Amino acid sequence: MDQSLDPPPTTSPTLRSGGQDAGAARGNAEASRRRRERYGLLLIALVAVFAVQGIASPGPWEQVLVSVLLAVALLLALRAAEAKPRVMHPAFAIGALVVIASIAQAAAGVVDGTAVRLANLLLVALAPPAIVLGVMRSLRARNVVTVEAVFGVLCMYMLLGMAFGFVYGAIAHIGGEFFAHGIQASTAHCLYFSFTTLTTVGYGDLTAQTNLGHTLSASEALLGQIYMVTIVSLIVGNLGRARRAQR
């Protein structure tokens, strides 16, 4: 019999569906890996900012390094949130201008200039909304608490401590003093005081001088505890249950 009259072979709908499902699963896994890497890089950048500001002696060129790290952290936060190019491009331009201004101030020998303060302000003002948006998108897309969500809430915790440290430094810059006994409100001191307050360790070697400082310190301690026992514990707890359910 003439073979040319036989119908052409067809692909089973089940096989096509299975191939599409496998392709979608691989795409989702790849997207999850990229998001995890972005939040991991953001967390590393924030730890680096904290370490440099807390350890390095204040100096003009130390400020340049801090400005670069702050600008990179802000861009990583926006990238983790999958911000659109119309948001990323202005953020990149602003970060570049801050770094250029910091270099100019370092060349002039200016210490504790406005460039680093502006970079800190941009980071603590813009990065938290971007992280929250990114984590919410991830939760809606996956319907499961993932590792990137854990990285995201840890980044928020770091930013919370940095934000209060920035506020303490701004109060000292405007009012002249923040700490009792005339202790200088340097960036390292403000970060140290902020994170010991946030974690409720409270060594007591640095204390706020004014009623405003006392109120802010108590508010930070309360926020830190509420954040840890609600947001972080909820995220981590659901992550464990999701893994067991997937098995």
DRENDO-1510 file (C-alpha; in Angstrom, 1 decimal, always signed):
<recs>
REC; n; res; u; v; w
REC; 1; MET; +0.0; +0.0; +0.0 .
REC; 2; ASP; +1.2; +3.5; -0.8 .
REC; 3; GLN; +2.7; +4.9; +2.4 .
REC; 4; SER; +2.1; +8.5; +1.2 .
REC; 5; LEU; -1.6; +8.2; +1.9 .
REC; 6; ASP; -1.0; +7.5; +5.6 .
REC; 7; PRO; -1.8; +10.5; +7.9 .
REC; 8; PRO; +1.3; +12.3; +9.3 .
REC; 9; PRO; +2.3; +11.4; +12.9 .
REC; 10; THR; +0.9; +13.7; +15.5 .
REC; 11; THR; +2.1; +14.6; +18.9 .
REC; 12; SER; +0.0; +13.5; +21.8 .
REC; 13; PRO; -1.8; +16.4; +23.6 .
REC; 14; THR; -0.7; +14.8; +26.9 .
REC; 15; LEU; +3.0; +15.0; +25.8 .
REC; 16; ARG; +2.6; +18.6; +24.6 .
REC; 17; SER; +1.0; +19.5; +27.9 .
REC; 18; GLY; +3.7; +17.7; +29.9 .
REC; 19; GLY; +6.4; +19.5; +27.9 .
REC; 20; GLN; +4.8; +22.9; +28.5 .
REC; 21; ASP; +4.5; +22.2; +32.2 .
REC; 22; ALA; +8.1; +21.1; +32.4 .
REC; 23; GLY; +9.2; +24.2; +30.6 .
REC; 24; ALA; +7.1; +26.4; +32.9 .
REC; 25; ALA; +8.6; +24.7; +35.9 .
REC; 26; ARG; +12.1; +25.3; +34.7 .
REC; 27; GLY; +11.2; +28.9; +34.0 .
REC; 28; ASN; +9.8; +29.4; +37.4 .
REC; 29; ALA; +12.8; +27.8; +39.0 .
REC; 30; GLU; +15.2; +30.0; +37.1 .
REC; 31; ALA; +13.2; +33.1; +38.0 .
REC; 32; SER; +13.2; +32.1; +41.7 .
REC; 33; ARG; +17.0; +31.6; +41.5 .
REC; 34; ARG; +17.5; +35.0; +40.1 .
REC; 35; ARG; +15.3; +36.6; +42.8 .
REC; 36; ARG; +17.2; +34.7; +45.5 .
REC; 37; GLU; +20.5; +35.9; +44.1 .
REC; 38; ARG; +19.3; +39.5; +44.0 .
REC; 39; TYR; +18.1; +39.6; +47.6 .
REC; 40; GLY; +21.3; +37.8; +48.6 .
REC; 41; LEU; +23.4; +40.4; +47.0 .
REC; 42; LEU; +21.4; +43.1; +48.5 .
REC; 43; LEU; +21.8; +41.6; +52.0 .
REC; 44; ILE; +25.6; +41.4; +51.4 .
REC; 45; ALA; +25.7; +45.0; +50.3 .
REC; 46; LEU; +23.8; +46.2; +53.4 .
REC; 47; VAL; +26.2; +44.2; +55.7 .
REC; 48; ALA; +29.1; +45.7; +53.8 .
REC; 49; VAL; +27.7; +49.3; +54.3 .
REC; 50; PHE; +27.2; +48.5; +58.0 .
REC; 51; ALA; +30.7; +47.1; +58.4 .
REC; 52; VAL; +32.5; +50.0; +56.6 .
REC; 53; GLN; +30.5; +52.7; +58.4 .
REC; 54; GLY; +31.0; +51.0; +61.8 .
REC; 55; ILE; +34.7; +50.1; +61.5 .
REC; 56; ALA; +36.4; +52.5; +59.2 .
REC; 57; SER; +37.7; +55.8; +60.7 .
REC; 58; PRO; +35.9; +58.8; +59.3 .
REC; 59; GLY; +37.7; +60.3; +56.4 .
REC; 60; PRO; +37.1; +61.8; +53.0 .
REC; 61; TRP; +37.9; +58.7; +50.9 .
REC; 62; GLU; +36.1; +56.4; +53.3 .
REC; 63; GLN; +33.0; +58.5; +52.5 .
REC; 64; VAL; +33.5; +57.8; +48.8 .
REC; 65; LEU; +33.4; +54.0; +49.5 .
REC; 66; VAL; +30.3; +54.4; +51.6 .
REC; 67; SER; +28.6; +56.4; +48.9 .
REC; 68; VAL; +29.4; +53.8; +46.3 .
REC; 69; LEU; +28.1; +51.0; +48.6 .
REC; 70; LEU; +24.9; +52.9; +49.4 .
REC; 71; ALA; +24.2; +53.6; +45.7 .
REC; 72; VAL; +24.8; +50.0; +44.8 .
REC; 73; ALA; +22.5; +48.8; +47.7 .
REC; 74; LEU; +19.7; +51.1; +46.4 .
REC; 75; LEU; +20.1; +49.8; +42.9 .
REC; 76; LEU; +20.1; +46.2; +44.1 .
REC; 77; ALA; +16.9; +46.9; +46.1 .
REC; 78; LEU; +15.1; +48.3; +43.0 .
REC; 79; ARG; +16.4; +45.4; +40.9 .
REC; 80; ALA; +15.2; +42.9; +43.4 .
REC; 81; ALA; +11.8; +44.5; +43.2 .
REC; 82; GLU; +12.0; +44.2; +39.4 .
REC; 83; ALA; +11.5; +47.9; +39.0 .
REC; 84; LYS; +10.8; +49.1; +35.5 .
REC; 85; PRO; +13.5; +50.9; +33.5 .
REC; 86; ARG; +11.8; +54.3; +34.0 .
REC; 87; VAL; +12.5; +53.9; +37.7 .
REC; 88; MET; +16.0; +52.2; +37.4 .
REC; 89; HIS; +17.4; +54.8; +35.0 .
REC; 90; PRO; +16.7; +57.9; +37.2 .
REC; 91; ALA; +17.9; +55.9; +40.3 .
REC; 92; PHE; +21.2; +55.1; +38.5 .
REC; 93; ALA; +21.6; +58.7; +37.5 .
REC; 94; ILE; +21.0; +59.9; +41.1 .
REC; 95; GLY; +23.4; +57.4; +42.5 .
REC; 96; ALA; +26.1; +58.4; +40.0 .
REC; 97; LEU; +25.6; +62.1; +40.9 .
REC; 98; VAL; +25.9; +61.2; +44.6 .
REC; 99; VAL; +29.2; +59.3; +44.1 .
REC; 100; ILE; +30.6; +62.2; +41.9 .
REC; 101; ALA; +29.7; +64.7; +44.6 .
REC; 102; SER; +31.3; +62.5; +47.3 .
REC; 103; ILE; +34.5; +62.3; +45.2 .
REC; 104; ALA; +34.5; +66.1; +44.8 .
REC; 105; GLN; +34.1; +66.5; +48.6 .
REC; 106; ALA; +36.8; +64.0; +49.3 .
REC; 107; ALA; +39.2; +65.8; +46.9 .
REC; 108; ALA; +38.4; +69.0; +48.8 .
REC; 109; GLY; +39.1; +67.3; +52.2 .
REC; 110; VAL; +35.5; +67.5; +53.4 .
REC; 111; VAL; +34.6; +65.0; +56.1 .
REC; 112; ASP; +31.0; +64.1; +56.9 .
REC; 113; GLY; +29.7; +65.9; +53.8 .
REC; 114; THR; +26.3; +66.2; +52.4 .
REC; 115; ALA; +26.9; +63.5; +49.7 .
REC; 116; VAL; +27.0; +60.6; +52.2 .
REC; 117; ARG; +24.0; +62.0; +54.1 .
REC; 118; LEU; +22.0; +62.3; +50.9 .
REC; 119; ALA; +23.0; +58.7; +49.9 .
REC; 120; ASN; +21.9; +57.4; +53.4 .
REC; 121; LEU; +18.6; +59.3; +53.1 .
REC; 122; LEU; +17.9; +57.9; +49.6 .
REC; 123; LEU; +18.7; +54.3; +50.8 .
REC; 124; VAL; +16.5; +54.4; +53.9 .
REC; 125; ALA; +13.7; +56.2; +52.1 .
REC; 126; LEU; +13.5; +54.3; +48.8 .
REC; 127; ALA; +14.9; +50.8; +49.5 .
REC; 128; PRO; +12.3; +49.6; +52.1 .
REC; 129; PRO; +9.3; +50.2; +49.8 .
REC; 130; ALA; +11.1; +48.5; +47.0 .
REC; 131; ILE; +11.9; +45.4; +49.2 .
REC; 132; VAL; +8.3; +45.2; +50.5 .
REC; 133; LEU; +7.0; +45.4; +46.9 .
REC; 134; GLY; +9.4; +42.7; +45.7 .
REC; 135; VAL; +8.6; +40.3; +48.6 .
REC; 136; MET; +4.8; +40.8; +48.0 .
REC; 137; ARG; +5.2; +40.1; +44.3 .
REC; 138; SER; +7.2; +36.9; +45.1 .
REC; 139; LEU; +4.6; +35.7; +47.6 .
REC; 140; ARG; +1.7; +36.3; +45.2 .
REC; 141; ALA; +3.5; +34.7; +42.3 .
REC; 142; ARG; +4.7; +31.6; +44.1 .
REC; 143; ASN; +1.9; +31.3; +46.8 .
REC; 144; VAL; +4.6; +30.0; +49.1 .
REC; 145; VAL; +7.1; +31.6; +51.4 .
REC; 146; THR; +10.5; +31.3; +49.7 .
REC; 147; VAL; +14.1; +31.9; +50.6 .
REC; 148; GLU; +14.1; +35.3; +48.8 .
REC; 149; ALA; +11.3; +36.4; +51.2 .
REC; 150; VAL; +13.5; +35.5; +54.2 .
REC; 151; PHE; +16.4; +37.5; +52.6 .
REC; 152; GLY; +13.9; +40.4; +52.1 .
REC; 153; VAL; +12.8; +40.6; +55.7 .
REC; 154; LEU; +16.4; +40.4; +56.9 .
REC; 155; CYS; +17.3; +43.3; +54.5 .
REC; 156; MET; +14.4; +45.2; +56.0 .
REC; 157; TYR; +15.7; +44.6; +59.5 .
REC; 158; MET; +19.2; +45.9; +58.5 .
REC; 159; LEU; +17.6; +49.0; +56.9 .
REC; 160; LEU; +15.5; +49.6; +60.0 .
REC; 161; GLY; +18.6; +49.9; +62.1 .
REC; 162; MET; +20.3; +52.1; +59.5 .
REC; 163; ALA; +17.3; +54.3; +59.3 .
REC; 164; PHE; +17.3; +55.1; +63.0 .
REC; 165; GLY; +21.0; +55.6; +63.0 .
REC; 166; PHE; +20.6; +58.1; +60.2 .
REC; 167; VAL; +17.9; +59.9; +62.2 .
REC; 168; TYR; +20.1; +60.0; +65.3 .
REC; 169; GLY; +22.9; +61.5; +63.3 .
REC; 170; ALA; +20.6; +64.1; +61.7 .
REC; 171; ILE; +19.3; +65.2; +65.1 .
REC; 172; ALA; +22.9; +65.7; +66.3 .
REC; 173; HIS; +23.8; +67.5; +63.1 .
REC; 174; ILE; +20.8; +69.9; +63.5 .
REC; 175; GLY; +20.7; +70.2; +67.3 .
REC; 176; GLY; +24.4; +70.0; +68.1 .
REC; 177; GLU; +24.3; +66.9; +70.4 .
REC; 178; PHE; +22.4; +63.6; +70.7 .
REC; 179; PHE; +24.4; +61.5; +73.2 .
REC; 180; ALA; +24.8; +62.3; +76.8 .
REC; 181; HIS; +28.1; +63.3; +78.4 .
REC; 182; GLY; +29.2; +65.1; +75.2 .
REC; 183; ILE; +29.9; +62.0; +73.2 .
REC; 184; GLN; +30.3; +62.7; +69.5 .
REC; 185; ALA; +27.4; +61.4; +67.3 .
REC; 186; SER; +29.6; +60.0; +64.6 .
REC; 187; THR; +28.2; +57.6; +62.1 .
REC; 188; ALA; +29.9; +54.6; +63.8 .
REC; 189; HIS; +28.4; +55.7; +67.2 .
REC; 190; CYS; +25.0; +56.2; +65.8 .
REC; 191; LEU; +24.9; +52.8; +64.1 .
REC; 192; TYR; +26.3; +51.1; +67.2 .
REC; 193; PHE; +23.6; +52.8; +69.4 .
REC; 194; SER; +20.9; +52.1; +66.9 .
REC; 195; PHE; +21.5; +48.3; +66.5 .
REC; 196; THR; +22.1; +47.7; +70.2 .
REC; 197; THR; +18.8; +49.5; +70.8 .
REC; 198; LEU; +17.0; +47.6; +67.9 .
REC; 199; THR; +18.1; +44.3; +69.4 .
REC; 200; THR; +17.4; +45.5; +72.9 .
REC; 201; VAL; +20.9; +44.6; +74.0 .
REC; 202; GLY; +21.4; +48.1; +75.5 .
REC; 203; TYR; +25.0; +48.0; +76.8 .
REC; 204; GLY; +24.5; +51.4; +78.4 .
REC; 205; ASP; +27.8; +53.0; +77.3 .
REC; 206; LEU; +25.9; +55.3; +74.9 .
REC; 207; THR; +22.6; +57.0; +76.0 .
REC; 208; ALA; +20.4; +59.6; +74.4 .
REC; 209; GLN; +20.4; +63.0; +76.0 .
REC; 210; THR; +17.1; +64.6; +75.2 .
REC; 211; ASN; +13.4; +63.5; +75.6 .
REC; 212; LEU; +13.2; +63.2; +71.8 .
REC; 213; GLY; +16.2; +60.8; +71.8 .
REC; 214; HIS; +14.7; +58.8; +74.6 .
REC; 215; THR; +11.4; +58.5; +72.8 .
REC; 216; LEU; +13.0; +57.5; +69.5 .
REC; 217; SER; +15.2; +54.9; +71.3 .
REC; 218; ALA; +12.2; +53.3; +73.0 .
REC; 219; SER; +10.3; +53.3; +69.7 .
REC; 220; GLU; +13.1; +51.6; +67.9 .
REC; 221; ALA; +13.4; +48.9; +70.6 .
REC; 222; LEU; +9.6; +48.3; +70.4 .
REC; 223; LEU; +9.7; +48.1; +66.6 .
REC; 224; GLY; +12.7; +45.7; +66.7 .
REC; 225; GLN; +11.0; +43.3; +69.0 .
REC; 226; ILE; +7.6; +43.5; +67.2 .
REC; 227; TYR; +9.3; +42.9; +63.9 .
REC; 228; MET; +11.2; +39.9; +65.1 .
REC; 229; VAL; +8.4; +38.1; +66.9 .
REC; 230; THR; +5.8; +38.8; +64.2 .
REC; 231; ILE; +7.2; +39.3; +60.6 .
REC; 232; VAL; +10.4; +37.3; +60.8 .
REC; 233; SER; +9.0; +34.4; +62.9 .
REC; 234; LEU; +6.0; +34.2; +60.6 .
REC; 235; ILE; +8.1; +34.2; +57.4 .
REC; 236; VAL; +10.6; +31.6; +58.7 .
REC; 237; GLY; +7.8; +29.4; +60.2 .
REC; 238; ASN; +5.9; +29.3; +57.0 .
REC; 239; LEU; +9.1; +28.6; +55.0 .
REC; 240; GLY; +9.6; +25.4; +57.1 .
REC; 241; ARG; +6.0; +24.2; +56.6 .
REC; 242; ALA; +6.2; +24.9; +52.9 .
REC; 243; ARG; +9.3; +22.7; +52.6 .
REC; 244; ARG; +7.7; +19.8; +54.5 .
REC; 245; ALA; +4.5; +20.1; +52.4 .
REC; 246; GLN; +6.5; +19.9; +49.2 .
REC; 247; ARG; +8.0; +16.6; +50.2 .
</recs>
